[in-house]
Amino acid sequence: MPSVSVEVAKQIALEYLKKKKDTEKIDVSLVEQKNGMWILKGTCPIDLEGHPWIEKFSITVDEKGKIKSMDCWLL
């Protein structure tokens, strides 16, 4: 059982993503636990050379509340 709750892991991931992508609108579609880590997946809007795009993300938060990985890709 991880020492951080799903709510805490989600808050950590959202704050990290807000700072990285400079956006407030983040949609989390899936939160799952694997090997004691929380994996959050969803989408967020980005501005790519003046054009709006949707970007998918996957963020892994460990049992201590640290970001272990972040993957992003365009839809």
N, C-alpha and C positions, 0 to 999 in steps of 0.2 A: 504494500500500500504506500503510495507516495506521501510525502510529508506536506506537500502543498495541495490544496483542494483544486477542483476544476475551476472554480470561480477565480481563485488567485492566479492560476496558470493562464486563464483567459485574459485577465487584466494585464498581466505582465506582457503577454504576446501582443495585445492591442496597443499598449503604450509604446512598445518597441516598433511596431509597424507604423504607428502614427508619426514617430520621429523619423524613421527611415524613408517613408514614402510621402511625407508632408501632406497627409490627408486625414480627414475626420470621418469620412464615410467608409466603414469597413463592415463587410458582411461575413460573419463566421457561419459556415454551413455544416461543419462537422467537427466534433471534439471527441477524440478517442484516446484510450490509454493502452500503451504497449510497452512492455518491459519496464514498468515503473515510470515511464515518461508520458507526458501529455502531448498529443499531436493535434494541432488546430489547423483546419483548412477552410478556405473561403476565397472571397474576391474583394478587390478594391479598385476604384477608378484611378487612373494616372493620366498625366498630360504628356504626350509624346510629340514634341515639336509642334505644339499648338493644336494637336488633335486628341480628343478624348479616347481612351482605350480602357478596357477592363483587363486587370491582371489577376491571375489566380496565385494563391500563396499557400505554403505549408510551413508551419513553424513548430519546432519541437522544443518543449520546455522540460528540463529534468526535475527530479524529485526535490531539488534544493531551490527551484525557482529560477534557474539560469537558462538562457536561450542556448540551445545546443546547435541548432541549424535553422536556416531559413532558405526556402527555395521559392522563386517567383518565375512565372512564365506568362506570356500574353495569350489571350484566348484567340 
